[in-house]
């Protein structure tokens, strides 16, 4: 399969063109956020406050990288388990989130939200963070710096290899491999 | 009697934390290459190739194999004829961890309180297991384990009359539940026997042995073989995208148990199963 090159921001047209199982090379800007950052965003929303980041068309990467060695933009930076972010995800998708990158399956609620708002969920291969670090051109903590590795980093990536896990029609790559209903 | 400064243990812990995080274990690498030969599905093959390439790059560039550089467990076997000098052993071991995680640009993934969750900023404390043995040597094994797989471990207290089939079925459920989340192909550590807590400890120790390790008891060798076959028939495959390789290997540690029980603990470990050891 020849990978499809796509660039951020991900327009609805691009998102709708992707199918579960497609191999992707993603270039552009993505934001990291994992458990603690999601919790903070959720707490803001539940108090009726606005978010400190614009989610429209944004790609969120579930990742907490290792610190960079001097002269390098980033350390090891593979995906973390996505399902831990499931409880916080539908409300972010509703606000216009463009795509998510992680590893593993998602809840039915997340899949429904993806379908409804034409979002997309990408898989990155877990446990190959050294290799993935070569696809990151720059990294900068932009939010929640007190969280250390769990801060929100803005990454510039070039040809970051991904697989479409769940597409905008709700088709799920794991459905074939005996997905367990959660 | 032999006297040994705890500073030597601290240095060894630092060195082993770095080695474990940068150099994929040789037994795991061998198993990945064998798995690559067996897989015919192109997707599964590509993932295994990427994992092997990642291991080479991590070693060459001294970048962590995986960004989850783990919670560190340190297993010490202390010879009873060693007198430790130079301060407190636990402090020295923790200092060793701190130094490695700073010097090696490894991720600090430890929070100071499970409920309040403030990062300690050092990746300490670690968990220290001490075993007293004969002799005047100290064996050190360092095992940093990521929580993608750690979250998927399980224990079941079986009835003493349970069959091997019951045990295998339970383990298959644990593996299915770990599914694509815990970075398959897995290494499975089984702890069988002992008590509720000891079985889990044994399952962790099982992960430290090379996966080709031959159990001295025949029925445990058979269990290992049957289990590996059953797990690899699940078809979960590398990253859960299908394939013949759901587990790279299984190891069992066992201990006598009580007439009323049969504890079985399963530690799930990802394809980046890390540990390093040294004797001083």
Interface residues (C-beta under 8 A of the other chain):
Chain A: X36 X63 X64 X65 X66 X67 X68 X69 X75 X76 X77 X78 X80 X81 X82 X83 X103 X104 X105 X123 X125 X126 X127 X128 X129 X130 X131 X133 X134 X147 X148 X149 X150 X163 X173 X174 X176 X177 X178 X180
Chain B: X47 X50 X51 X53 X54 X57 X58 X61 X62 X63 X64 X65 X66 X67 X68 X69 X105 X106 X107 X108 X109 X117 X119 X121 X148 X151 X176 X177 X179 X180 X181 X182 X183 X234 X235 X236 X237 X239 X240 X241 X242 X270 X271 X272
